[in-house]
């Protein structure tokens, strides 16, 4: 029996060693059962269940790792896992593509080796806070130095995780170089559009100035023409009226004077556009009233009676909306622009 006991103790030591190495199997249990006999079947059964649980746990762990690797290796973002010391223990295919390092090379360095020199201390401090469970913004934009020395713009998302039972850091990196390029191109286009808009506004301002100047020049020219006609032409027409003229000559002279006033007078055009109900004769009377002519003078100039001129004045007051109002007709007409 002492030999059986020795064999049993020896087998238990060996079994414990195999359990520690997770290599125990059913055949070994059978060997123990042969040595110990029936009295040890309960212990062997317990060990069997323990090893079965370990096997199931191993299978679940392998399945979980396989799922993680399948997901990570097909991810569009680089995935790096680092220990608390900052050393990489895992890097996926995309991580190698973004950094320019091979996967084995990434496992020999840490994330701080990828960070820009002036950002390494800040990166270390951030990762330390994450591992301590302190809050940090979940993602940020930065840059890393690729293997060939290129500066790669990336978006970084990092968080605390567990790796082989120890706290670790999972870092996801997304290459945003193309996005930055598009944003820069968009900013340039916006700047160009703003410049063109400003230039267009300047051109429009210049055009408005030119148009205003053109209107001013036009008004000035009209005033000069009107002044010259009044000073150099109309006085001689009035003198002609006072000479001995036959009926036809007086009629021609009247028509000439009327048409001349209609052509050169901006007031006539403004009045006709604002008060479309005025007849050509009423417009001519309004112009003479505006110029300060009396009813008698207007009657003489138009070769009509004073009653007719008074009738025209009443019609004008009614059509411009000041009939039965104490408003001087000449003053009102002068205010029309």
FIRO-69329 format. One line per field, with one value per residue (C-alpha): x negated, y negated, z; chain. Coordinates in steps of 0.02 Angstrom, whole numbers, m for minus. Each point is the difference from the previous one (the first is absolute). Layout:
u: X|...
v: Y|...
w: Z|...
chain: A|...
//
This chain:
u: 0|m145|m52|175|m2|m168|62|160|m96|m119|143|86|m158|m15|184|m15|m145|100|148|m112|m58|181|m52|96|101|118|m135|m94|155|14|m179|37|153|m102|m126|120|143|181|m30|m72|135|87|m159|m34|178|m22|m163|85|138|m130|m98|161|44|m173|19|167|m75|m146|119|103|m158|m65|167|1|m178|41|152|m102|m139|124|82|m162|m91|143|27|m21|m90|m167|13|m144|1|m132|m43|m4|m184|48|m70|106|65|115|10|119|m31|72|m109|m153|63|31|m166|m109|m71|27|100|m156|m84|150|m11|m177|48|133|126|m108|m131|129|50|m83|m144|85|159|m73|13|180|38|m78|99|162|m30|m45|165|97|m82|38|183|3|105|m78|88|28|m78|m107|m96|m189|m143|m127|m169|1|m149|m58|9|165|118|167|156|108|155|m36|125|m73|73|m43|12|m70|m134|m44|73|m95|61|m45|36|89|m38|94|m79|87|m99|84|m131|123|135|m120|m47|183|30|m149|61|172|m76|m97|157|94|m139|1|189|m9|m131|105|152|m97|m63|177|63|m137|47|184|m46|m101|144|123|m117|m14|187|31|m128|81|170|m78|m84|163|96|m135|7|189|m10|m125|107|155|m90|m69|170|84|m134|m47|153|162|m27|m15|155|95|m68|55|175|9|m42|123|35|141|109|m101|m164|70|63|m168|m91|113|m26|m188|m3|108|m102|m162|59|55|m169|m117|97|m41|143|121|m61|6|173|65|m71|69|169|49|169|m76|23|m146|80|20|m182|m52|106|m73|m176|39|82|m153|m109|98|107|165|166|m2|m177|43|154|m105|m137|126|110|151|120|m29|157|m75|m162|97|94|m166|m67|154|m16|m184|38|134|m109|m151|111|m4|170|87|m163|m93|m154|m87|1|m168|m82|75|m55|m176|m8|32|m164
v: 0|m116|22|m44|m154|m53|26|m97|m147|2|6|m146|m104|41|m36|m168|m42|48|m101|m150|25|37|164|127|129|145|133|m70|14|181|29|m80|107|158|m52|m58|119|m36|m108|m141|m2|m149|m102|50|m48|m170|m25|55|m130|m132|40|7|m175|m58|75|m87|m163|26|33|m156|m103|66|m37|m175|m31|67|m113|m149|35|28|m166|m93|65|m55|m169|m161|m80|45|90|4|76|m54|54|m118|m28|m57|148|66|177|m2|m92|34|m8|m174|m65|59|m85|m167|m4|78|126|187|87|79|m170|m79|132|m59|m182|m99|m130|m138|48|m43|m166|m162|m44|m156|99|154|m67|m52|172|90|m107|36|188|m4|m86|127|147|m82|m9|m190|m88|m60|m47|164|m57|m138|m45|2|69|140|21|145|115|m99|m164|m59|m97|91|m91|118|5|93|92|85|90|116|188|163|107|169|m51|m164|m180|m57|m138|23|m137|m18|m110|m64|m78|m168|m63|3|m82|m137|m22|m18|m121|m105|1|m54|m140|m60|2|m94|m129|m16|m16|m132|m94|10|m57|m148|m41|12|m115|m124|11|m24|m149|m73|30|m83|m149|m7|15|m135|m110|36|m53|m155|m41|31|m112|m133|7|m13|m149|m84|33|m61|m155|m39|23|m111|m133|7|64|m31|m189|m18|104|m120|m148|81|18|m187|m38|m8|179|75|137|143|m71|m19|179|65|m101|67|179|m28|m71|141|138|m81|m7|181|56|m93|m2|143|m66|39|178|25|m73|105|159|m37|m71|92|m86|m171|m50|m74|m173|22|55|m157|m110|89|m37|m184|m9|82|m130|m137|m58|m85|51|m152|38|181|m51|m116|131|133|m118|48|m84|m21|102|145|m11|m7|157|87|m50|70|163|11|m28|135|127|m24|13|m175|m66|m99|m4|m156|49|m112|88|m70|53|174|25|m58|138|137|89
w: 0|35|m180|m58|110|m70|m176|41|72|m146|m123|89|m12|m184|m26|88|m113|m153|63|22|m178|m52|m81|106|m99|30|m26|148|108|m49|53|169|21|m33|134|133|m18|37|155|m108|m134|83|m2|m179|m47|80|m93|m159|19|39|m156|m103|62|m46|m172|m26|59|m118|m144|40|14|m166|m82|73|m59|m173|m12|58|m125|m142|40|31|m153|m114|84|m101|147|74|168|123|175|122|177|146|m39|m175|m97|m143|22|m151|m165|m144|m187|m20|142|m96|m159|87|92|m135|124|m17|135|79|1|87|137|38|30|95|m52|71|m131|m134|76|m52|116|69|37|85|176|m28|m75|148|122|m93|0|184|41|m103|90|167|m50|m11|m130|m162|m163|m93|m163|m70|m157|m7|m101|5|m81|m122|m24|m153|97|m73|111|m7|60|102|107|161|111|154|150|142|m29|68|m81|72|166|12|m29|m174|m123|m166|m126|m165|m131|m157|m141|m37|m123|m145|106|50|m183|m49|143|m53|m180|60|104|m151|m106|135|6|m190|0|136|m100|m158|99|69|m174|m68|137|m44|m184|44|108|m143|m121|119|12|m189|m22|129|m85|m167|69|75|m166|m90|119|m14|m189|3|115|m115|m153|91|61|m173|m81|129|m11|m183|m93|93|20|m189|m26|113|m98|m160|72|26|m180|m140|m42|m97|70|m73|64|175|m4|m60|131|137|m56|m8|175|70|m80|53|180|m7|m68|114|163|121|106|m139|m13|188|12|m143|80|174|m52|m158|m5|m50|m180|m99|17|188|13|m93|113|153|m63|m23|173|74|m85|87|m146|41|m75|m115|m58|m32|m98|m109|m26|m46|m98|102|120|185|35|m98|98|164|m53|m37|171|87|m96|49|184|m6|m89|113|154|74|m51|138|98|51|m96|m124|m168|m55|163|m10|m180|44|132|m127|m38
chain: A|A|A|A|A|A|A|A|A|A|A|A|A|A|A|A|A|A|A|A|A|A|A|A|A|A|A|A|A|A|A|A|A|A|A|A|A|A|A|A|A|A|A|A|A|A|A|A|A|A|A|A|A|A|A|A|A|A|A|A|A|A|A|A|A|A|A|A|A|A|A|A|A|A|A|A|A|A|A|A|A|A|A|A|A|A|A|A|A|A|A|A|A|A|A|A|A|A|A|A|A|A|A|A|A|A|A|A|A|A|A|A|A|A|A|A|A|A|A|A|A|A|A|A|A|A|A|A|A|A|A|A|A|A|A|A|A|A|A|A|A|A|A|A|A|A|A|A|A|A|A|A|A|A|A|A|A|A|A|A|A|A|A|A|A|A|A|A|A|A|A|A|A|A|A|A|A|A|A|A|A|A|A|A|A|A|A|A|A|A|A|A|A|A|A|A|A|A|A|A|A|A|A|A|A|A|A|A|A|A|A|A|A|A|A|A|A|A|A|A|A|A|A|A|A|A|A|A|A|A|A|A|A|A|A|A|A|A|A|A|A|A|A|A|A|A|A|A|A|A|A|A|A|A|A|A|A|A|A|A|A|A|A|A|A|A|A|A|A|A|A|A|A|A|A|A|A|A|A|A|A|A|A|A|A|A|A|A|A|A|A|A|A|A|A|A|A|A|A|A|A|A|A|A|A|A|A|A|A|A|A|A|A|A|A|A|A|A|A|A|A|A|A|A|A|A|A|A|A|A|A|A|A|A|A|A|A
//
